[in-house]
Amino acid sequence: MAAKIINGNEIAQQIREEVRQEVIYIKEKYNVVPGLVTILVGQNPASISYVTGKQKTAKELGFYSVQDNQPETITEEELLKLIDKYNKDPQIHGILVQLPLPKHINENNILYAIDPRKDVDGFHPVNVGKLMIGEPDFLPCTPAGIQQILIRSGVETDGAEVVVVGRSNIVGKPIANILIQKQKGANATVTICHTGTKNLASHTKRADILIVAAGKPKAITADMVKEGAVVIDVGVNRIGTTPDGKAKLCGDVDFDAVKEKASMITPVPGGVGPMTITMLMVNTLKACKLHAGIK
């Protein structure tokens, strides 16, 4: 029996509507509006597309949103001063610096300069540390989206065997940390696999929930997946163009083959992708409430 296809667009829309309603409520009751600034350095086409999507969503949800475009020639010192300005701006609750940055700028220096209470990407070491001890202010957006997909799809994580393929700071490590926490939507037994893992299939075939962020097209094939597993495909790989000139995408999982064995699976596109921007909005709303002292 073919797997149920998890519709990330539908789940993202549910959450966005919840955020929109809460923005209306806190504006009426507390006269506060969530504020988000996205800082774009240079003219990278993919980065322009990403920040445009973030700003569009923020405006749709009733946020105060600022798009700050800077030339590729901006110095690290100038960018740090810009971040300091937004750190001190009471109208701004979330600061996002779009990566990658030009090579003459140290990305860590920039990310670490963001006030942790405005770090809606969840990348600052303070927020990473809070996640580790189970007291996060902000969860990194893509892993938070994965957890919401599991919760809202009715997937039982308590005691489940979870295998994560990939150990990036953006997806692999944080989703593992989220799912081992002793709380609802977590409390799983988690294995992290990576390029140094021997006999990858021996691990993936044990998984009740398989989360794949390997960065390699169709890296997970049907023979590597347990019958009835829930498969979350985080990968986005360009594998050519469609007849009308659009990018042809595939995930890190061999979708057509694996969906015949899995009980649930996320497609690419339309699975995890829509959740990332949505959880950025959730984090910005949370930052606004933290700043305003709203429970």
Summary of the structure (lengths in Angstrom):
residues: 295
radius of gyration: 19.4
end to end distance: 45.0
largest distance: 57.6
contacts: 986
relative contact order: 0.17
helix: 41%
strand: 17%
